[in-house]
Amino acid sequence: MLYLFFGYFLAQFFPLIERLYTSNIALSALFFSLIVFVLWTFIPMLGYLLALLCKANGNLNRYALLAFGAITGSIENALFYFDLLSYEQNWFATFTVSLLFFIIAFISVNKTSVSLARAAG
């Protein structure tokens, strides 16, 4: 779960740093913004936690979780960048990412077929 969060966090972090770098705000406001950002970034992870409570049996490795988190965060950023979603629809984006994280918790990779493919390749 931590890797999924970290991938999503990284995808969301770069636009935040760009916005904070170009704005002229006090250091205390900058610190508060970063704290709120970390808490707000954790909200979509509740979908993954809910899936774990529902006994999700996905077995993705840490690199796959990191990639899924980064891809999901990048898709969310792209939706806002290309004006497919407005900032007033932020709740919809958060709900969608939570739903995607819920689905990711159920993804499994058949370890025997992966190991056989590596041995054959």
N, C-alpha and C positions, 0 to 999 in steps of 0.2 A: 504494500500500500504506500509505503514511503517513497518508492521510486515513481509511482504514478503521480503522486503529489508533486514530487520534485520536477518531473517533466512538465507538468502543467504550470508549475510555479515559474520555471525558466521561460516558457513561452509567454507568460503574462508579464514577466519582469522587464523585458527589454522595452516594450512600449511605455511602461511606467517610468523607467529611468529617463527615457527620452523626454517625456512630458515634464518630469520634475527638473531635469537639467535646463530646459528652456524657460521654466517659470522662475519668477523671482519671489520666493517665499522664505520665511524665517526658518531657522534650523529646527525649532520646536515643532513647527507645522510639518516640516519634512519628516521628522521622526514619527509624528502622529500618523502621517499618511502611510508610512511604511508599515506601521503596526496594523492599521486598518486594512491595508492591502493583504497582509499575511492572513488575517482572520477571514477576509472576504474570499481569498483564494481557497481556503479550507472548506467553504460551504459546499461546493460541488462534490467534494470527497464524501459527503454524507450519503450519496447514492452508492458509492462503493462499500461503505460501512453497512448500509442497509442490505446490500447483496450478501455480505458476509454473515449478517444476522439471519438471512434466509438460507444459510448453508450453501453458499456458492462454492462450487468445487473446481474453479478455474486454477490452472497451474502454469501461469506465464512466468518466465524468468524476469529478472530485474531489468534487463536491457529492453525486453519487449514492453514492460510496464512503463519504463522511462520514455520509450518511443511513442507509445499510445498516449501518454500524458502530454508530451510535446506536440504531437499531431493534433490532438483535441484542442489544446490551447491555441495553436496556430489557426485552426479552422475558425474558432470563436473570434480571434482577432481579425481574420479576413472578413468575416460577416459584418463586423463593424466598420472596417476600413473601406469596403466597397459599398457601404450604405445599404446593405441588404437588411440590416437591423439598425434601428436607431437606439440611442442611449436610453431612451424612455422604455425600451423593450429589454432592458438588461435582465429582468426577471426571467424572460423567456430563454435567453442564452444560458443563464445559470441552471434553469430546469433542464434544458437540453443536454448540457454537459453532465449534469448529475445522472440523467438517464443513460447517457453513453458510458459513464463510469460504472453504472449498475450492470450494463450489458458486458462490459469488459471483464467484470469479476467472474462471469460464467464462461469465458473463453478458455478452452483447454487445448493444449498441444499434445498429441499422442507421442509420448516420449519414445516408444519402441520404434515407430516409423521414422522419427527424426534420427535416432541413433543408427538405424539400419541404412538410412540415406547417407549419413556421414561415413559409415563403414564402406559402403559401395562406391562412394564418390572419391 
